[in-house]
Amino acid sequence: MHDLISTLGDGLSNAALMAWEVWWALVLGFAISALVQAWVPRERIQSALAGEGLSPVARATGLGAASSSCSYAAIAIARSLFAKGASVASALAFQFASTNLVWELGLVLWVLLGWQFTLGEYLGGLVMIGLMWALLRLFVSRAVERAAREHVAATDAQPAGCAHHDHGAHDHGHDHAHHGAGGADGAAPTDWRERVGSLDAWTQVAGNFRADWLMLWKEIATGFLLAGFVALLGADVFNGLFLHDAPSAVRVVWAALIGPLIAVLSFVCSIGNVPLAAVLWAGGIPFAGVMAFIFADLIVLPIVLAYRKYYGTAFALRIVALMYVTMVLAAILIDVLFSALGLIPSTRPSTTDVFGSIALDYKAALNALATVGFVMLMALTRRRAAAPVHAH
């Protein structure tokens, strides 16, 4: 009994220490994301996503990068775009960008793992979009895409009392209303200089900030807890899982293959999988495995089930297979590139390094400022029950 209590205490302590390490980065990242969502016009982009050429895919990538990092919101918005005529390439590009090219993810990666991982994440996101675009028709025929559109249309035609919701993230506690139109009272100014001094404009930012936290706090907390307890596993477990004694090339390929599978089994998606990625890196997984693990938040089991509900089984299985292949290939390519450039860190942090410690240092000051900002933005949402919005 004493050992059990000690283990629980150690795991919870690790989780709390990791939360301390990244609290300021989380708040800053979500604040930047909320500002971009509220102030970057997207109406013209949404109207130009049809077709499979470079232009609509590039626009979808930009639209995704200007969104929140919530995986559930990403797939719900992609479904909405697809239903309104966007190509499957554009819809998938949006999903990849929304979960790999956003501010908050890059900041937390930088804090916990280093700038090399942030760079790898952003480059890898672009590589995945390129690979997806190139390989799309090998996995999804036009007939299967037409069947998926018919499935979406049939689902949308159901009476309002049916179980379907356009923002299917409801099913997982991820109501992301701010991806629709409206919010506040629609009176916020449209000019950047006017917005900076407008209380209405900052109320909209605060609404997006609050909505992202409401969607993602469970994933983030679960990620900290998983990381805290997985770190208690012995070195033998990590050495066996990551083929520590195998040749380097074998280890890289194996890590890229199992990284997404670990993510699927962990059930954690979005920014919540970064803490566990840090523990896996400290435990000996190759760089490619960390990248593949982080890329894989779009194929965790609840999201795969949502794909099936949105598009039908055939289309869902094909896009999951396509995404898995692109994640593995992108992770390997980034690993090879970074190895050639000498960008992969030569030393790994210990478990103690990963979780850090609480002390009166610069992190304490940053966390204090972040807490003040967090409280102010949350309080601002009470001004007029502010609804989160995007700029139009």
C-alpha positions, 0 to 999 in steps of 0.5 A, a space after each residue: 500500500 505504501 508503494 502504491 501511494 508513493 507511486 501515485 505521489 511521484 506521478 502526480 508530482 511529475 505532472 505538476 512540475 511539467 505543468 509549471 514548466 510550460 504554463 506561461 507558454 500555454 497561456 501565451 500560445 493560446 492568447 496568440 492563437 485567439 488573437 489570430 482567430 479573431 482578427 485574421 479575415 478568413 471569409 474569402 479563404 473559405 470561399 476559395 477552397 474548391 479544387 485540388 490545385 496548389 492554390 486551394 491547398 495553400 489557402 487551406 494550409 493558411 486557414 488551418 495555421 490561423 485556427 486553434 490547435 484542437 484536433 476535434 475542432 479541426 476535423 469538424 471544420 474540415 467536414 464543414 468545408 468539405 460539405 460546402 464544396 472544398 476538395 478532400 485535399 483542401 480539407 485534409 490540408 486544413 486538418 494537418 495545418 491546424 494541428 501542426 502549424 499553430 503557435 501554441 504547439 510550437 511554443 510548448 515544444 520549444 519549452 519542453 524539447 527544444 527549438 529543433 523539435 519546433 522546427 521539425 514540427 513546422 517543417 514536418 507539417 508542410 511535408 505531410 501536406 505535400 505528401 498527402 497531396 501527392 499520394 491522395 489518389 492512391 488512397 482515395 478514388 474519385 468514386 470514394 470521394 463522391 460517396 463521402 460527399 453523398 454521405 455528408 449530404 445525407 447526414 446534413 439532410 437529417 431532421 434537426 432532432 437527429 443525433 448528428 451535429 455539424 460541429 461533431 466535437 460535441 460528442 467529445 466535449 469539444 464545442 468550438 462555436 467560434 469557428 462559425 460566424 457571429 459573436 459578441 455583437 458583431 460591432 468590433 472594428 475591422 482595421 488593425 489599428 482600431 482593433 488594438 484599442 477596441 474593447 469589443 475586439 479584445 472581447 472577441 479575442 478573449 472569447 476565442 481564448 476561453 473556448 480553446 481552453 474549455 476544449 483542450 484542458 482535459 487533453 492537456 491535463 491528461 497529457 501531463 498525467 500520462 507523462 508523469 506516470 510513464 516517466 516512472 517506467 524503468 529504462 529496460 521498458 524503453 530500451 526494449 520498446 525502442 530497439 536500443 541495440 538495433 542499427 540506427 536506420 532500423 531504429 529510426 524506421 521502427 520509431 516512425 512506425 510505432 510513434 503514431 501507434 503509441 499516440 493512438 493507444 494514449 488517446 491524447 491528442 492536440 497539444 496534450 501529447 507534447 508532455 508524453 513526447 518529452 518523456 519518450 525522448 528522454 526514454 530513448 526514442 529516436 527523433 523520428 519517433 517523437 515527430 511521428 508521435 506528435 503528428 499522429 493526433 489526427 488518428 487517435 481512436 475517438 477521431 477515427 470514429 468521428 471520421 466514420 460518422 462524418 464520411 462513411 467507413 470506406 472514406 474514413 479507413 482510406 484517409 486514416 491510412 493516407 494520414 498514417 503513411 504521410 506521418 511515417 514518411 514525414 517523420 523519417 524525412 525530417 529525421 534524415 534531413 536534420 541528421 544531415 544538418 546536425 540539428 538533432 540534439 546529441 544529448 537527451 534530458 534526464 527525467 529530472 530535466 524534463 520535469 524541472 523544479 519549482 523555484 523563484 526564477 525567470 519561470 516563476 516570473 513568466 508564470 505569474 505574468 501568464 496567470 494575470 493575463 489568463 485571469 484578465 482574458 477569462 474575466 473579459 469574457 464575462 463582459 457581455 457573455 462574449 461569444 468567440 468568433 473569427 474575423 470576416 
